[in-house]
Amino acid sequence: MSNPTLLRCAAVSALATSLAACAGTGGSAGVQSAGAVTFQQIRNATIKLEYAGTTFLVDPMLARKGAFPGFQGTYNSHLRNPLVELPLPLSEVVKADAIVVTHTHDDHWDDAAKQSLRKDMPIFTQNEDDAQSIRKDGFTDVRVLDGNTVFRGTRLRKTAGVHGTDQMMMVAPLAKRMGTVSGVVFEREGYKSVYVAGDTVWNGDVESAIKQFRPDVIILNTGYARVLGFEGSIIMGKEDLYRAYQLAPKATVVGIHMEALNHLMQTRKDLREHIVEKNMDPQRVLVPEDGQSYRF
């Protein structure tokens, strides 16, 4: 076996060891400890953050496997979404203190979430249009994020993004369909700051958020979702994972939003191979399986 091959195998082994060491024991929120932030990948863009004793459920897509059609005009639209089941019982997933909805596309806020979540659950949205839409579904405590939003001592800061390339945004029907999207930064003194970028491509908004907030943990939607007739993706991919790794050399970068929808074209395997190829530190670039937890 050649030296490059040996090095590659060692890197893969280190990545697997790092993932296993970081994995939690399951459950909805992980173990509390002073200063700890617990992240859990649920499925797709749906995650849980236990932050200073408060559990936030972000972008809940809670449908059973195959519950709704593939997205028209995208790759593999003949497949029904979601492609996989939830990794935990629904009763566990919905245990949370508040919800964050970065935008209201079906894979971030679906009918199953509307039916399963308590109607008095605090829900944070990016703007008043999304808030009004969610209120129409019977939810009574819907709040719009602004620069001063604080919930139980944790500050939530909305960030901007664009759900597609410049070329896509020049096509009015597609730009309308992609709509307005957002991310959010979680901050509290004594705790790791966490930036959830949301459904955006890598652009100046993402770079500005990383430079401004200097997050300790960066969570990127890296499934590289494709629409027919266009180059590029409507969200990030493996190259963007590397960009974040380079731009924030002290941050842990997490890739999510993969393998659960018809139009997602990059897999966890793709990202893990890219981590090895780019000689990224596997201890600070994570690609979680559904249900997997980390504590920062």
N, C-alpha and C positions, 0 to 999 in steps of 0.2 A: 504493500500500500504506500503511495507517495506521501511526502510530507504535507502538500496542500490538502490531500484527502484526509490525512490524520487530523489536521487542524480543523477541517470542516466538521468531522465527526465529533471532535471535542467540543466545538461550539454548539452543535445540536444537543449534545449531552448536557452542556451547561444550561442551555435554554430550558430543557425539560426539567432539570433539577430546580432551576429558579422558579418555574411555574408551580411545581409541586410544593416547594417550600412556602410560597405565598398563598397557596390555596387555603380557603377557610373550610369550615365543617358543614357548610350548608345553612339552612334556615333563612329567615327573611332579612336579618339585619346583622348577624355576626356578633362578636363579643365586644362589649363596651369596655373601654379603659380610658383614663384621663389622657386627653390629647389625641386619641386615636380617631382616624376616619376609616370607616369600613365601606368598601365598594363591593357590590355583587352584580355580576352580569346575569340578567334574567333571560332575555332573548331579544335579538335584533337590537334596537336602540333602547329597549326597556332595561333600566338599571335601578338599583337601590343604592342610596348613600346614607349611611348612618353618620350624622355629623353632630358632634357635641350632644349626643343623646337623642337627637331628633332624626327620624327616618323619613327621607324623601324618596318617593317613587317617581322616576322621570320617564316620560313618554310611554305610558302604558298601552301596549298592544297585547290584549289578553285573550284573543280568539283561539279556539281550537284549531288544530292543523286542518288546512284546506277549507276554512270557513268562508273565504270570499275569493272572487276571481283574481287572476293575475292582472297587473296594471296594463291597460291597453296602450299600444304604442311603445312598449318596452321589450327588451329581450326576454324570450321564454314566457311570453304572456299566456301561453296555453296552460301553464302550471298554476295551481290554486294556492293562495296564501292563507296563513303562513305555511312554510314548507316543513316545519317541525313543531312538535308540541312544546308547551311550557315545561321547563325542567323541574318545576315544583308544583304542588297543588295550588290551584287558584286561591284557595283560602289563605295560603301562606303569602302569596305574592301581594295580595291587597292589604296586608298588614303594614300600615304606614301612618305617619302623622300629617303628611302633606304631599301633594302632587305637583310636579312641574311639567307643563306641556309646552315644548319649544315651538311647536306648530301643530295644526290639526289635521294633517294628512292621516289616512287610515292606518298606516303602520306606526303611528305615534300616539294616536287617540282613536280607538276603534269602538264599534258598537258594544263589544264585550266589556270594555272598560266602562262605558257609560252605564251599562246594566249592573256591573259588579261592584263598583265603588260606592261608598256611602254618599248620599246626596249632600251631606253637610261637611264633607271633607274639604279642607282648605286647598284650593287649586290656584296655582300661579301661571299666568299666561304672558305672552309677549306684547299683546296690545289689546285694545278694547274690542276690536272686531272678533278676535278669538274668544275673549271673555264673554261677549254677548252670545256667541254660538254655543258655548258650554252652558251658560245659564239657561238657554232654551231647552236643554236636555234635563233640566230640573235641579241643577247644582246651585246651592244657595250661598256659598262662600267662595266666590271667584274673584281673584285679585290680579291686577296688572302690575308686572314688574316695572320698577323705575330705579333710578340711581340710589334710592334710599330705602329700598325694601329690606326689612328685617323681620325674621320669623323665629321666635324663641331664642333670640340672641345671635342668630346666624344671618349674615348679610348675603343677599342674593342680588347679583349684578347682571343685568341683561347685556349680552353681546350681540353684535350683528353678524350676518353671513349672507351668502347668495347661493341659492339652490340650483346651480348649474353654471356652465361656462358663459363667457361674454357672448359667444355666438348664439347659444341657446336663448339668452335673455333678449336678443334682438328679434326673436320670433314671438310676436305678441301672444298667440294662443298658448304656446309652451310656457312663456314667462308668467302668464296668468295662472296656468295650472300649477306651476312650481310655487308661486305665491311668495309671501314674506316668511322668513325663517329667523331663528334666533338661537343663541346659546346662553349659558348662564355660568357665572363664577360664584362659588360658595366660599365665604370668608368668615373667619372668626379668630380673634387673638388666641394664640396658643394651639391652633390646629393647622394642619396642612390645608392650603388653599387648593381648590379643585375647579378646573375649567372644563365644562362639558360643551364642546363646540357646536353640536347639533348637526343638522343636515345642510352642510355648506361645502363648497369646494375650497381648496386652499387659495386664499387671496389676502388683500391688504387688511381686511377686517380681522382675520384670524391672526395675522402677524401682529397687528396693533394690540389685540387682546392679550397675546402672550407677552409682548413687551411691556404693556401697561400694568398688568396684574401679576406678572412673574409667578404663575401658578406652580405649586409643587407637584400637582398631578394634572395631566392633560388627557382628556378622553375624547377620542376622535371616531367619527363614523367612517369606517374605512372599507366598506364593501364594494365600492366602485360601481354604483348602480348606473346602468346604461339605458338610454332611450334610442329608438331606431332613427337612423338618418343623421346622427351627429357623432363627431369624434368626442372623446373625453367622457366624463361622467358627471352626474348631478350631485355626487358627494365625493369624499376623498377616497384615496386608495393607498397602496403600499408606499409609493414615493412620498406621499404627504406625511406618513408616519416618520419617515427619515427626515423630512424637513423640520418637523417639530422636534425631533431628537437633536438636530443640529442647532436649532434656534434657542432651545431651552436646555443647556447641557447639564443642569442640576435637577431637571424634572423627571418624573416617571411618566411615560407615555403609554396609553392603553388604547388598543384598537378594538372596536366593537362594530355592531350593525353588519353582520355577515351571515351568510348561509341560511337565512330565514325567509327570503323573498325571491320572487321569480327573476328579478332584474339585477340581482347582486352578482357581479362577475369576478370578484376576488374572494378567495377563501382564507381561512385561518392558515392553511398550509402555505398558501402564497405568501402571506405576511411573515410567517416564521422562517421560510426560506430566504426572504428578503433581509430579515434581521441578520441572518448568518452571512449572507453575501456582502452586506454593508459593514460587517464587523461591529454591529451595534452591541452594546452591553445588555445581555439578556436579563440582567437584574433590574433594569429600569425601562425595558420595553416589553410590555405584557400583551398577550393575546388570549384572553380568557375563554374557556368553554362555557356554554350555558349552565348557569347554576353555580359557577365558580366564584369564590370570594377572595378578596385581598384586604389586608389591614395596613394602612399607611401611618 
